Amino acid sequence: MERTEFEQLYIALYPGLYRLAQSILHNEADAQDAVQQSAVKAWSAADRIRTDSGKAYITRIVINECRNIQRHRRRILPTDRQGGDTDPPLPDSELKAVVESLTETLRLPLLLRYMEGYSEKETAAILRIPQNTLKARLRRAKAKLRDEWMETEEELG
């Protein structure tokens, strides 16, 4: 992949990559670090990136960087403080709080597919799972969202 092509792709993907990292890490500085580290790693592998799969390849690098940061955080923070108790709270709406309450295995497919607009095939490739597994996770995530949202509505109601 040529430099200008890589730059254009990364600039186009940056907002979505940042939102994805933020949803995984729940910390602005860590999300920025993950996206920046992924840019460095993707650029070092730019010659191996195919134009048709560049979006999925770079997104996978961001997810891996987020997991690296989470592992590093677990080594530093006591176990009961994982998830960023020391971080300032993000401005939350009820829906965002419900989405954030999902486990990562359900939240990531939902975010990639519906928030970032990846196709089912791309999302499955990014998460390295079969498409049928992705579909099942999406169904479970939507069912949990529906149930949690209904509970929230009843509490507010």
Backbone torsions as a table, in degrees:
resi	resn	phi	psi	omega
1	MET	NA	132.3	-179.6
2	GLU	-72.6	157.3	-177.7
3	ARG	-58.2	-49.0	-177.6
4	THR	-65.1	-38.0	177.9
5	GLU	-64.6	-43.1	177.8
6	PHE	-62.3	-46.3	-179.1
7	GLU	-61.0	-44.3	179.6
8	GLN	-62.5	-43.3	179.3
9	LEU	-63.1	-46.7	-177.1
10	TYR	-66.7	-39.8	178.0
11	ILE	-63.1	-40.8	179.1
12	ALA	-66.5	-36.2	-176.5
13	LEU	-84.4	-20.7	-170.4
14	TYR	-50.4	-50.0	-178.1
15	PRO	-58.3	-43.3	178.8
16	GLY	-67.8	-38.9	178.2
17	LEU	-64.2	-40.1	179.2
18	TYR	-66.1	-44.4	178.4
19	ARG	-60.7	-40.6	178.9
20	LEU	-62.8	-48.0	179.4
21	ALA	-62.3	-40.0	179.2
22	GLN	-63.5	-39.6	-178.9
23	SER	-70.9	-26.3	178.1
24	ILE	-83.5	-43.1	-171.0
25	LEU	-95.5	-23.8	-179.7
26	HIS	58.3	31.3	-178.6
27	ASN	-151.4	123.7	-174.3
28	GLU	-61.5	-46.6	-177.9
29	ALA	-65.1	-42.6	178.7
30	ASP	-65.3	-38.0	178.7
31	ALA	-63.5	-43.3	177.7
32	GLN	-62.8	-42.5	177.8
33	ASP	-60.2	-44.7	-178.3
34	ALA	-61.6	-43.6	-178.9
35	VAL	-68.5	-40.1	179.2
36	GLN	-67.8	-43.2	178.1
37	GLN	-63.4	-36.7	179.0
38	SER	-66.9	-33.8	177.6
39	ALA	-63.4	-43.1	179.5
40	VAL	-63.1	-47.0	-178.7
41	LYS	-66.5	-40.3	179.7
42	ALA	-65.8	-40.4	180.0
43	TRP	-65.2	-37.6	179.7
44	SER	-67.7	-20.4	178.7
45	ALA	-110.1	16.2	-174.3
46	ALA	-57.8	-32.0	-179.7
47	ASP	-68.7	-18.6	179.2
48	ARG	-95.9	-9.1	-177.2
49	ILE	-82.4	123.0	174.8
50	ARG	-82.2	142.5	-177.9
51	THR	-56.6	-40.6	-177.2
52	ASP	-73.4	-18.9	-179.1
53	SER	-118.6	14.1	-178.0
54	GLY	-60.9	-41.0	-179.1
55	LYS	-60.5	-48.7	-179.9
56	ALA	-66.9	-39.9	-178.6
57	TYR	-61.9	-47.4	-177.8
58	ILE	-69.1	-38.9	178.3
59	THR	-61.9	-40.2	178.3
60	ARG	-63.3	-38.9	178.2
61	ILE	-62.2	-41.3	178.9
62	VAL	-62.0	-45.4	178.7
63	ILE	-60.1	-44.1	178.5
64	ASN	-62.3	-41.3	178.4
65	GLU	-64.3	-39.5	176.7
66	CYS	-61.3	-42.1	178.7
67	ARG	-66.6	-37.0	175.7
68	ASN	-61.4	-43.1	179.2
69	ILE	-65.1	-40.3	177.7
70	GLN	-62.5	-42.3	178.0
71	ARG	-62.5	-42.6	179.1
72	HIS	-63.7	-41.8	179.2
73	ARG	-61.7	-40.1	179.7
74	ARG	-64.4	-32.5	178.9
75	ARG	-71.4	-28.1	-175.9
76	ILE	-92.7	-45.8	-176.0
77	LEU	-89.0	147.3	172.6
78	PRO	-60.2	152.6	-174.1
79	THR	-56.0	-40.3	-175.9
80	ASP	-73.8	-4.3	-179.5
81	ARG	-110.2	10.4	175.6
82	GLN	-63.3	153.6	178.3
83	GLY	95.1	0.9	169.6
84	GLY	87.2	39.3	177.2
85	ASP	-58.7	-27.1	-179.2
86	THR	-84.5	-10.8	-179.9
87	ASP	-79.1	148.5	175.1
88	PRO	-65.3	142.8	-178.7
89	PRO	-65.2	145.6	176.6
90	LEU	-80.3	150.3	174.8
91	PRO	-66.9	116.9	-172.9
92	ASP	-112.4	139.5	165.6
93	SER	-97.8	170.3	179.8
94	GLU	-62.2	-41.3	-178.7
95	LEU	-64.2	-43.7	179.6
96	LYS	-61.9	-40.2	178.5
97	ALA	-62.3	-39.9	179.0
98	VAL	-66.6	-43.3	178.5
99	VAL	-62.7	-42.9	-179.0
100	GLU	-66.2	-23.1	-179.9
101	SER	-74.7	-14.8	178.3
102	LEU	-70.7	151.1	175.0
103	THR	-68.0	159.6	-177.8
104	GLU	-60.2	-34.9	-178.6
105	THR	-66.5	-23.8	176.1
106	LEU	-97.9	-33.9	-176.9
107	ARG	-70.4	-44.3	-177.5
108	LEU	-60.7	-47.5	177.9
109	PRO	-59.8	-40.0	-179.9
110	LEU	-62.7	-46.8	-179.1
111	LEU	-66.1	-45.5	-178.5
112	LEU	-65.1	-44.1	-174.8
113	ARG	-73.4	-49.9	-170.2
114	TYR	-100.3	-30.2	-179.0
115	MET	-89.2	-39.0	-177.6
116	GLU	-98.9	-8.8	171.9
117	GLY	78.7	18.9	176.1
118	TYR	-71.8	149.4	176.0
119	SER	-72.6	168.6	177.3
120	GLU	-61.0	-41.5	-179.4
121	LYS	-63.1	-45.3	179.0
122	GLU	-64.3	-43.8	-179.3
123	THR	-62.2	-44.5	178.2
124	ALA	-61.9	-40.4	178.7
125	ALA	-65.8	-42.7	-180.0
126	ILE	-61.5	-43.8	-177.3
127	LEU	-84.8	-6.1	179.5
128	ARG	58.1	47.9	176.7
129	ILE	-132.7	155.7	176.3
130	PRO	-64.8	154.1	-179.2
131	GLN	-60.5	-37.0	178.9
132	ASN	-65.3	-36.1	176.2
133	THR	-65.7	-41.8	177.2
134	LEU	-59.0	-47.7	-179.3
135	LYS	-59.4	-41.6	179.4
136	ALA	-64.6	-42.3	179.0
137	ARG	-65.7	-38.5	177.5
138	LEU	-63.7	-42.1	178.1
139	ARG	-62.3	-45.2	179.6
140	ARG	-63.7	-41.5	-179.3
141	ALA	-63.9	-45.0	-179.8
142	LYS	-64.9	-38.5	178.6
143	ALA	-64.6	-42.7	178.3
144	LYS	-64.9	-42.4	177.1
145	LEU	-59.0	-45.7	-179.8
146	ARG	-60.7	-47.2	-179.3
147	ASP	-63.3	-46.3	-179.9
148	GLU	-64.8	-40.8	-179.2
149	TRP	-64.8	-40.7	179.0
150	MET	-63.8	-41.1	176.9
151	GLU	-61.6	-43.2	179.4
152	THR	-63.1	-42.9	179.1
153	GLU	-62.6	-41.0	179.4
154	GLU	-65.3	-39.5	179.0
155	GLU	-65.0	-39.4	-178.7
156	LEU	-77.6	-28.5	-168.6
157	GLY	-61.8	NA	NA
